[in-house]
Amino acid sequence: MEFIPTGAMDIPLSQQAIIYNGELFNQELNEVTKLIYQWIFLIVKIGVKSKQLIKMEKLLSAIHTDIQKRWSVEDMAVWMQCSEQYLRRLFMKYTGKTPKEYYLDARLG
């Protein structure tokens, strides 16, 4: 499964779906679900999205959109216009992972 966020979209929560290759799909769906719940939790916790969170979401979207690119922590920090140390703190705060861990998980997913 590949999930590439390209903008706001409606999620048909009440729509039924038939899923084949169940076990693999369930594993991938669990990862996507965790990510969505993290985002929802952060939005609820923070209330209004901070500029920092919005920029972080855009970086995560850029990473997933261009997953074949070999993103380094330095590339991400340049993209965010911040230091690598600050970027690491942001990743831990918003994803619970280091930038490298997040990127590797995204590539494997």
C-alpha positions, 0 to 999 in steps of 0.5 A: 500500500502506498499512501501519498498525501496530496492535500485535503481529502474526504475519507469515506468512513462508512464505506465498505471495502473488500480487502484481499491479501489480508495479513500484509494489508493489515500490517500496512494499514496499522502503520498508516492508522498509527500515523493518522492517529498521531496527527489527529492527537497532535491537532487535538492536543495543540488545538490550532496548528502551529506554524512549526507543525504545519511546516513539519507536515509539509516536510513529511508530505514532501518526503512521502511524495519524493520517497525515492530521493535519498533524504538526509537529515541535513537535506531535511534541515535545509528544507525546514530552514533550521539546524539538524539538532532542532529538526531532531527535536521536532521529529521526536515531538511530532512523530516520536522518531528521529528523522532517520528512523522516520525516513527509513520507515517511510521507505520500507512502508 
